[in-house]
Amino acid sequence: MPPFHILLVVLVQIFWGATYPLCKPYVGVFPPMALVAMVYTLVALISTPLAPRASTPQRTLFLLGFFGGALQTSAVFVALKYLPASTAVLAMQAQLPVAVVASWFMGRDKPNLKNALGSVICLVGIVIVIGRPEATNAWLGLGAMFVGVMSWAIAQAAIPVVAKDQGMTLYAGMTRYAAPQMIVMSLAFEHGQLQGLTEVPLEAWAAVPIITLAGFALPYSIWYWLLMRHRVDELTPFVILMPIVSIVVTTTLLGEPLPPALLLGGAIVIAGLAVIVFKRRSAAG
């Protein structure tokens, strides 16, 4: 992978690693699905005039927008509402082993022992981080994160196979469908949105365009541009950086504690991701 592409994928992980935990305070102010609906609507409004017309079939964009956008992001935001940000972000790292397996099934990549071992180590770490949830809300958050992980991983494995566009063109096409999908989902599954939105403080409204640009429009456009140029298993291992950035953000800016189980499980998660990273590097060498 060219050094410039490595720099881009690292920047994407920094953006995502900071954005998701910093969204934690706002999913307690906005209804999570309504917040995602606003974000995707803004992304679609910003990106559509700037992007060429997509060549990917509209039905494909509809499905990619749902699985890679609406379902994935809404599930993650619901998980953030019910879980500590550090736990949610570490649980999100299950997306790597799931993406690797999905890529194998789609014939994009070939199974190998080190990727499998790294995936198992990663999942063991996530189990330690999660522990044994007792509260109903914790189970709801974990269930939502599982849905988000599966949806994201399947979409990432499918995009290089079915998409005919890249970068901003692909992301704009996806968000044009994800935005109305999210509006429908918010109306169907959330209640009292309009009344709740009238009570949102001004600083929370000011955060919405920042989340839109720094957490979605910019990093996802870069990500989908890279995804059309590199295999999934070349890019996804860089998510090793995302939990590191997220833990720094949650402890320094959100003030969340670091219990021993979180530290141990987080270290194991990162070790599992590293196994896959070092496999790709040794193979490239």
Disulfide bonds with the S-S distance in Angstrom:
none
